[in-house]
Amino acid sequence: MDNKQTLVIGSTVVDVLLSVPVIPRRGDDVNIISSECRLGGCAYNVYKTLKLMDSPALLCSPLGKGLYGSIAKQLLEKEGLKPFVSLETENGCCYCLVEPGGERSFLSHHGAEYLFSRSWMDELDFSRAGSVFICGLEVEDKDGEEIIDFVFEKPDLELYFAPGPRIAKIQTERMERLLGRRDSKGNGPFLHLNELETFQYSGKDSLEDGAKFLQAKTGNSLVITLGEKGCYYLSDKGSGYVPPFPARVLDTVGAGDAHCGPIIACLKKGMNLEEACKKANRIGAAVTEIQCSVLDRLPPNL
């Protein structure tokens, strides 16, 4: 049982969710079905699932100015949270187009929420921290080197890394450096990614070969989500497919993050990786069943 904090580094962003009958083509005029603003971002979503599972965590997410910065601040305050650091730069937002059936497409405007400085972490009590989560979106962005330098400066922290949908766009040098990072126990980053991301980065023809390719670079376990097919895991103790938890999918926004957080929480509680995947599949499925889901709307006792 690991009772130390996970430092969750990355974005807290306002998601503008637009339910649409179809993704517009050039020149189209499409009437939306519904709209809603909510807090999102990979870091925020992972943090929320960690807290949902009573796993200690600290959200290390900057907050900027402007319309979306004000909205984000108000929504954070409603949850009793303060910005980790406040910046003069404007916050961006993410427009999420959600089609019938739950598939989503993103239009992202990056702002203050994707910035990072190692100096922000100087006042933290690292004796309370045991691991750190980072996302590929921030690694790709302008301050990505700062994030990488930080995790190299703190080898006592286990590293969880979700490369994300732009995995093929992350600078090669940054990816290679991150995948080669080893903590004080000799472990590389624990990877959490999806099937498409695995094929894009590995260039392999089968999921198993792609997973082995990645594990050879990290020397650590990994989990690959497979949507309605569940997920696949690979560790030094074995591998396997974990079947999905049945769901009536309405909205897949944040489902990957809601799968990643429980993996971290379960492993810190001493579960094996297969057990962690079963729990993560259940929570990920629950998220997809709620239109414009936020984690506070999830049913208890998942």
Sine and cosine of phi, psi and omega as CSV:
sin_phi,cos_phi,sin_psi,cos_psi,sin_omega,cos_omega
0.00,0.00,0.84,-0.54,0.00,-1.00
-0.95,-0.31,0.94,-0.35,-0.04,-1.00
-0.99,-0.12,0.18,0.98,0.01,-1.00
-0.99,0.11,0.37,-0.93,-0.05,-1.00
-0.94,0.35,0.50,-0.87,0.29,-0.96
-0.99,-0.17,0.85,-0.53,0.09,-1.00
-0.99,0.15,0.89,-0.45,-0.07,-1.00
-0.97,-0.22,0.97,-0.25,-0.09,-1.00
-0.98,-0.19,0.76,-0.65,0.06,-1.00
0.52,-0.85,-0.42,-0.91,-0.21,-0.98
-1.00,-0.05,0.62,-0.79,0.34,-0.94
-0.90,-0.44,0.89,-0.46,-0.16,-0.99
-0.73,-0.68,0.44,-0.90,0.12,-0.99
-0.99,0.16,0.87,-0.50,0.12,-0.99
-1.00,-0.03,0.83,-0.56,0.12,-0.99
-0.98,-0.18,0.97,-0.23,-0.09,-1.00
-1.00,-0.02,0.85,-0.53,0.00,-1.00
-0.88,-0.48,0.94,-0.35,0.08,-1.00
-0.99,0.14,0.86,-0.52,-0.10,-1.00
-0.82,-0.58,0.52,-0.85,0.03,-1.00
-0.94,0.34,-0.44,0.90,-0.01,-1.00
-0.31,-0.95,0.50,-0.87,0.08,-1.00
-0.93,0.37,0.80,-0.59,-0.05,-1.00
-0.89,0.45,0.58,-0.81,0.20,-0.98
-0.99,-0.10,0.18,-0.98,0.00,-1.00
-0.84,0.54,0.80,-0.60,0.03,-1.00
1.00,0.06,-0.06,1.00,-0.01,-1.00
-0.95,0.32,0.30,-0.95,0.14,-0.99
-0.75,-0.67,0.98,-0.17,-0.13,-0.99
-0.94,-0.35,0.77,-0.64,0.09,-1.00
-0.99,0.12,0.79,-0.61,0.02,-1.00
-0.97,0.23,0.42,-0.91,0.00,-1.00
-1.00,0.09,-0.66,0.75,0.02,-1.00
-0.32,-0.95,0.28,-0.96,0.04,-1.00
-0.59,-0.81,0.44,-0.90,0.01,-1.00
-0.32,-0.95,0.58,-0.82,0.14,-0.99
-0.97,-0.24,0.67,-0.74,0.06,-1.00
-0.45,-0.89,0.23,-0.97,0.09,-1.00
-0.98,0.20,0.66,-0.75,0.06,-1.00
-0.52,-0.85,-0.48,-0.88,-0.10,-1.00
0.99,-0.15,0.60,-0.80,-0.09,-1.00
-0.84,0.54,-0.72,0.69,-0.05,-1.00
-0.90,0.43,-0.73,0.69,-0.01,-1.00
-0.87,0.49,-0.70,0.71,-0.03,-1.00
-0.90,0.43,-0.67,0.74,0.03,-1.00
-0.91,0.41,-0.68,0.74,0.04,-1.00
-0.84,0.54,-0.72,0.70,-0.05,-1.00
-0.90,0.45,-0.62,0.79,0.02,-1.00
-0.95,0.31,-0.55,0.83,0.09,-1.00
-0.89,0.46,-0.70,0.71,0.01,-1.00
-0.93,0.38,-0.58,0.82,0.05,-1.00
-0.84,0.54,-0.56,0.83,-0.04,-1.00
-0.99,-0.16,0.31,0.95,0.05,-1.00
0.84,0.54,0.59,0.81,0.05,-1.00
-0.98,-0.20,0.84,-0.55,-0.06,-1.00
-0.84,0.54,0.73,-0.69,-0.04,-1.00
-0.43,-0.90,0.44,-0.90,0.07,-1.00
-0.77,-0.64,0.83,-0.56,-0.01,-1.00
-0.99,0.11,0.95,-0.32,-0.03,-1.00
-0.98,-0.18,0.96,0.29,-0.15,-0.99
-0.79,-0.61,0.81,-0.59,0.01,-1.00
-0.97,0.23,0.39,-0.92,0.03,-1.00
-0.74,-0.67,0.73,-0.68,-0.05,-1.00
-0.96,-0.27,-0.28,-0.96,-0.06,-1.00
-0.98,-0.18,-0.19,-0.98,0.06,-1.00
0.99,0.10,-0.06,-1.00,-0.06,-1.00
-0.84,0.54,-0.78,0.63,-0.09,-1.00
-0.97,0.26,-0.45,0.89,0.13,-0.99
-0.91,0.42,-0.65,0.76,0.02,-1.00
-0.91,0.42,-0.68,0.73,0.02,-1.00
-0.89,0.45,-0.71,0.71,-0.01,-1.00
-0.88,0.48,-0.67,0.74,0.00,-1.00
-0.88,0.47,-0.70,0.72,0.01,-1.00
-0.88,0.47,-0.68,0.74,-0.02,-1.00
-0.94,0.35,-0.59,0.81,0.08,-1.00
-0.90,0.43,-0.70,0.72,-0.02,-1.00
-0.89,0.46,-0.55,0.84,0.06,-1.00
-0.88,0.47,-0.44,0.90,0.03,-1.00
-1.00,-0.07,0.06,1.00,-0.02,-1.00
0.98,0.22,0.38,0.92,-0.03,-1.00
-0.94,-0.33,0.59,-0.81,0.09,-1.00
-0.96,-0.29,0.49,-0.87,0.08,-1.00
-0.85,0.53,0.65,-0.76,0.05,-1.00
-0.91,0.42,-0.66,0.75,0.10,-1.00
-0.48,-0.88,0.63,-0.78,0.00,-1.00
-0.96,-0.29,0.72,-0.69,-0.06,-1.00
-0.86,-0.52,0.37,-0.93,0.03,-1.00
-0.99,0.13,-0.28,0.96,0.03,-1.00
-0.93,0.36,0.56,-0.83,0.02,-1.00
-0.94,0.35,0.59,-0.81,0.15,-0.99
-0.96,0.27,0.53,-0.85,0.14,-0.99
-1.00,-0.05,-0.35,-0.94,0.05,-1.00
-0.37,-0.93,0.14,-0.99,0.04,-1.00
-0.77,-0.64,0.87,-0.50,0.10,-1.00
-1.00,0.02,0.87,-0.49,-0.06,-1.00
-0.95,-0.32,0.92,-0.38,0.04,-1.00
-1.00,-0.04,0.91,-0.41,-0.08,-1.00
-0.94,-0.34,0.88,-0.48,-0.01,-1.00
-1.00,0.01,0.33,-0.94,0.16,-0.99
-0.81,0.58,0.72,-0.69,-0.11,-0.99
0.99,-0.16,-0.20,0.98,0.15,-0.99
0.99,-0.10,-0.19,0.98,-0.01,-1.00
-0.90,0.43,0.61,-0.80,-0.07,-1.00
-0.81,-0.58,0.49,-0.87,0.12,-0.99
-0.77,-0.63,0.62,-0.78,-0.11,-0.99
-0.93,-0.37,0.62,-0.78,0.20,-0.98
-0.85,-0.53,0.96,-0.28,-0.16,-0.99
-0.95,-0.30,0.71,-0.70,0.15,-0.99
-0.91,-0.42,0.95,-0.31,-0.08,-1.00
-0.99,0.14,0.69,-0.73,0.04,-1.00
-0.66,-0.75,-0.64,-0.77,-0.08,-1.00
-0.85,0.53,-0.50,0.87,-0.10,-1.00
-0.91,0.42,-0.26,0.97,-0.01,-1.00
-0.97,-0.25,0.19,0.98,0.03,-1.00
-1.00,-0.02,0.33,-0.94,0.02,-1.00
-0.37,-0.93,0.60,-0.80,0.12,-0.99
-0.66,-0.75,0.72,-0.70,0.05,-1.00
-0.85,0.52,-0.47,0.88,-0.03,-1.00
-0.89,0.45,-0.43,0.90,0.02,-1.00
-0.90,0.44,-0.37,0.93,-0.11,-0.99
-1.00,-0.06,-0.03,1.00,-0.15,-0.99
-0.88,0.48,-0.55,0.84,-0.10,-1.00
-1.00,0.02,0.00,1.00,-0.03,-1.00
-0.96,0.29,0.51,-0.86,0.11,-0.99
-1.00,-0.02,0.99,-0.13,-0.11,-0.99
-0.96,0.27,-0.14,0.99,0.10,-1.00
-0.94,0.35,-0.30,0.95,0.00,-1.00
-1.00,-0.06,-0.14,0.99,-0.08,-1.00
-0.97,-0.25,0.64,-0.77,0.02,-1.00
-0.84,-0.54,-0.30,0.95,-0.06,-1.00
-0.44,-0.90,0.22,-0.98,0.02,-1.00
-0.62,-0.78,0.66,-0.75,0.08,-1.00
-0.94,-0.34,0.70,-0.71,0.12,-0.99
-0.70,-0.71,0.37,-0.93,-0.04,-1.00
-0.86,-0.52,0.51,-0.86,-0.04,-1.00
-0.91,0.42,-0.45,0.89,0.00,-1.00
-0.87,0.49,-0.68,0.74,0.03,-1.00
-0.96,0.28,-0.57,0.82,0.02,-1.00
-0.89,0.45,-0.61,0.79,0.01,-1.00
-0.94,0.33,-0.50,0.86,-0.14,-0.99
-0.95,0.30,-0.02,-1.00,-0.20,-0.98
-0.87,0.50,-0.52,0.85,-0.02,-1.00
-0.99,-0.17,0.32,0.95,-0.03,-1.00
-0.85,0.53,-0.61,0.80,0.01,-1.00
-0.90,0.44,-0.54,0.84,0.03,-1.00
-0.90,0.45,-0.66,0.75,0.02,-1.00
-0.90,0.43,-0.70,0.71,-0.01,-1.00
-0.90,0.44,-0.69,0.72,0.04,-1.00
-0.86,0.52,-0.65,0.76,-0.01,-1.00
-0.88,0.48,-0.74,0.67,-0.05,-1.00
-0.93,0.37,-0.45,0.89,0.09,-1.00
-0.96,0.29,-0.51,0.86,0.02,-1.00
-0.96,0.29,-0.32,0.95,-0.06,-1.00
-0.86,-0.51,0.94,0.33,-0.05,-1.00
-0.93,0.37,-0.22,0.98,0.04,-1.00
-0.97,0.26,-0.21,0.98,-0.01,-1.00
-1.00,-0.03,0.79,-0.61,0.18,-0.98
-0.91,0.41,0.60,-0.80,-0.06,-1.00
-0.93,-0.38,0.82,-0.57,0.15,-0.99
-0.94,-0.34,0.79,-0.61,-0.12,-0.99
-0.76,-0.65,0.85,-0.53,0.09,-1.00
-0.94,-0.35,0.98,-0.17,-0.09,-1.00
-0.87,0.48,-0.58,0.82,0.08,-1.00
1.00,0.09,0.02,-1.00,-0.15,-0.99
-0.93,0.38,-0.25,0.97,0.01,-1.00
-0.98,-0.22,0.48,0.88,-0.05,-1.00
-0.81,0.58,-0.61,0.79,-0.04,-1.00
-0.96,0.27,-0.22,0.98,-0.02,-1.00
-0.99,-0.10,-0.23,0.97,0.00,-1.00
-0.92,0.39,0.71,-0.70,-0.04,-1.00
-0.80,0.59,0.73,-0.69,-0.08,-1.00
-0.83,0.56,-0.68,0.73,-0.04,-1.00
-0.89,0.45,-0.62,0.78,0.00,-1.00
-0.93,0.38,-0.69,0.72,0.01,-1.00
-0.89,0.46,-0.72,0.70,-0.03,-1.00
-0.90,0.44,-0.64,0.77,0.01,-1.00
-0.91,0.42,-0.69,0.72,0.00,-1.00
-0.91,0.42,-0.72,0.70,-0.03,-1.00
-0.91,0.43,-0.42,0.91,0.01,-1.00
-1.00,-0.01,-0.08,1.00,0.00,-1.00
-0.92,0.39,0.70,-0.72,0.03,-1.00
-0.84,-0.54,0.66,-0.75,0.05,-1.00
-1.00,0.08,-0.08,-1.00,-0.09,-1.00
-0.92,0.38,-0.24,0.97,0.07,-1.00
-0.99,-0.10,0.03,1.00,0.02,-1.00
1.00,0.04,0.16,0.99,-0.03,-1.00
-1.00,-0.08,0.63,-0.77,0.13,-0.99
-0.99,0.15,-0.10,-0.99,0.00,-1.00
-0.93,0.38,0.62,-0.79,0.16,-0.99
-0.99,0.16,0.85,-0.53,-0.07,-1.00
-0.99,-0.13,0.65,-0.76,0.13,-0.99
-0.76,-0.65,0.90,-0.44,-0.06,-1.00
-0.47,-0.88,0.07,-1.00,-0.01,-1.00
-0.96,-0.29,0.03,-1.00,-0.11,-0.99
-0.88,0.47,-0.74,0.67,-0.02,-1.00
-0.88,0.47,-0.68,0.73,0.01,-1.00
-0.88,0.48,-0.62,0.78,0.03,-1.00
-0.88,0.47,-0.74,0.68,0.00,-1.00
-0.92,0.40,-0.64,0.77,-0.02,-1.00
-0.88,0.48,-0.68,0.74,-0.09,-1.00
-0.99,0.12,-0.64,0.77,-0.09,-1.00
-0.99,0.15,-0.50,0.87,-0.08,-1.00
0.95,0.30,0.21,0.98,-0.03,-1.00
-1.00,0.04,0.31,-0.95,-0.05,-1.00
-1.00,-0.05,-0.27,0.96,0.00,-1.00
-0.80,-0.60,0.45,-0.89,-0.01,-1.00
-0.89,0.46,-0.69,0.73,-0.02,-1.00
-0.88,0.47,-0.67,0.74,0.03,-1.00
-0.91,0.41,-0.62,0.78,0.05,-1.00
-0.89,0.45,-0.66,0.75,0.02,-1.00
-0.90,0.43,-0.68,0.74,0.02,-1.00
-0.90,0.43,-0.60,0.80,0.05,-1.00
-0.86,0.50,-0.72,0.70,-0.01,-1.00
-0.93,0.35,-0.67,0.75,0.00,-1.00
-0.90,0.44,-0.55,0.84,0.04,-1.00
-0.89,0.45,-0.48,0.88,0.01,-1.00
-0.99,0.13,-0.56,0.83,-0.09,-1.00
-0.99,-0.16,-0.46,0.89,-0.11,-0.99
0.92,0.38,0.36,0.93,-0.05,-1.00
-0.69,-0.72,0.10,-1.00,0.00,-1.00
-0.95,0.31,0.27,-0.96,0.07,-1.00
-0.45,-0.90,0.36,-0.93,0.07,-1.00
-0.77,-0.64,0.72,-0.70,0.02,-1.00
-0.87,-0.49,0.87,-0.48,0.03,-1.00
-0.99,0.16,0.56,-0.83,-0.09,-1.00
-0.81,-0.58,0.40,0.92,0.01,-1.00
0.87,0.49,-0.79,-0.61,-0.06,-1.00
-0.93,0.37,-0.11,0.99,0.02,-1.00
-0.99,-0.13,0.06,1.00,0.02,-1.00
1.00,-0.08,-0.76,-0.65,0.03,-1.00
-0.43,-0.90,0.21,-0.98,0.00,-1.00
-0.80,-0.59,0.64,-0.77,0.04,-1.00
-0.79,-0.61,0.45,-0.89,0.05,-1.00
-0.62,-0.78,0.79,-0.61,0.06,-1.00
-0.61,-0.80,0.04,-1.00,0.03,-1.00
-0.95,0.31,-0.14,0.99,0.02,-1.00
-0.98,-0.19,-0.04,1.00,0.03,-1.00
0.60,-0.80,-0.11,-0.99,-0.03,-1.00
-0.52,-0.85,0.22,-0.98,0.05,-1.00
0.12,-0.99,0.26,-0.97,0.08,-1.00
-0.99,-0.12,0.72,-0.70,0.03,-1.00
-0.93,-0.35,0.87,-0.49,-0.10,-0.99
-0.90,0.45,0.40,-0.92,-0.03,-1.00
-0.96,0.29,0.33,-0.94,0.18,-0.98
-1.00,-0.06,0.79,-0.62,-0.08,-1.00
-0.82,0.57,0.66,-0.75,-0.02,-1.00
-0.48,-0.88,0.54,-0.84,0.17,-0.99
-0.99,-0.13,0.99,-0.13,-0.20,-0.98
-0.96,0.28,0.83,-0.55,0.07,-1.00
-0.91,-0.42,-0.50,0.87,-0.15,-0.99
-0.35,-0.94,0.88,-0.47,-0.05,-1.00
-0.99,-0.16,0.08,1.00,0.01,-1.00
-0.88,0.47,0.82,-0.58,0.04,-1.00
0.99,0.13,0.00,1.00,-0.07,-1.00
-0.91,0.42,-0.61,0.79,0.03,-1.00
-0.90,0.43,-0.68,0.74,0.04,-1.00
-0.91,0.42,-0.63,0.78,0.00,-1.00
-0.94,0.33,-0.23,0.97,0.11,-0.99
-1.00,0.01,-0.60,0.80,-0.05,-1.00
-0.93,0.36,-0.71,0.71,-0.02,-1.00
-0.82,0.57,-0.76,0.65,0.02,-1.00
-0.89,0.45,-0.53,0.85,0.07,-1.00
-0.86,0.51,-0.75,0.66,0.00,-1.00
-0.88,0.48,-0.75,0.66,-0.05,-1.00
-0.87,0.49,-0.69,0.72,-0.04,-1.00
-0.92,0.39,-0.66,0.75,0.02,-1.00
-0.90,0.44,-0.61,0.79,0.02,-1.00
-0.93,0.36,-0.41,0.91,0.05,-1.00
-1.00,0.07,-0.01,1.00,0.07,-1.00
1.00,-0.09,0.11,0.99,0.06,-1.00
-0.95,0.31,0.43,-0.90,0.12,-0.99
-0.98,0.19,0.17,-0.99,-0.15,-0.99
-0.92,0.39,-0.59,0.81,0.03,-1.00
-0.90,0.44,-0.69,0.72,0.03,-1.00
-0.89,0.46,-0.64,0.76,0.01,-1.00
-0.89,0.46,-0.63,0.77,0.00,-1.00
-0.92,0.40,-0.62,0.79,0.03,-1.00
-0.88,0.47,-0.71,0.71,0.02,-1.00
-0.91,0.42,-0.68,0.73,-0.01,-1.00
-0.90,0.43,-0.63,0.78,0.04,-1.00
-0.87,0.49,-0.62,0.78,-0.03,-1.00
-0.93,0.37,-0.70,0.72,-0.01,-1.00
-0.94,0.34,-0.66,0.75,0.05,-1.00
-0.86,0.51,-0.65,0.76,0.03,-1.00
-0.90,0.43,-0.67,0.75,-0.01,-1.00
-0.88,0.47,-0.60,0.80,0.02,-1.00
-0.90,0.44,-0.64,0.77,-0.05,-1.00
-0.95,0.32,-0.28,0.96,-0.05,-1.00
-1.00,0.07,-0.08,1.00,-0.06,-1.00
-0.93,-0.38,0.86,-0.51,0.03,-1.00
-0.90,0.43,0.74,-0.67,-0.05,-1.00
0.79,0.62,0.74,0.67,-0.12,-0.99
-0.88,0.47,0.68,-0.73,0.32,-0.95
-0.84,-0.54,0.46,-0.89,-0.17,-0.98
-0.92,0.40,-0.38,0.92,0.04,-1.00
-0.93,0.37,-0.27,0.96,0.00,-1.00
-1.00,0.01,-0.05,1.00,-0.01,-1.00
-0.93,0.37,0.57,-0.82,0.05,-1.00
-0.92,0.39,0.50,-0.87,0.00,-1.00
-0.94,0.34,0.25,-0.97,0.12,-0.99
0.86,0.50,0.65,0.76,0.05,-1.00
-0.94,0.34,0.00,0.00,0.00,0.00
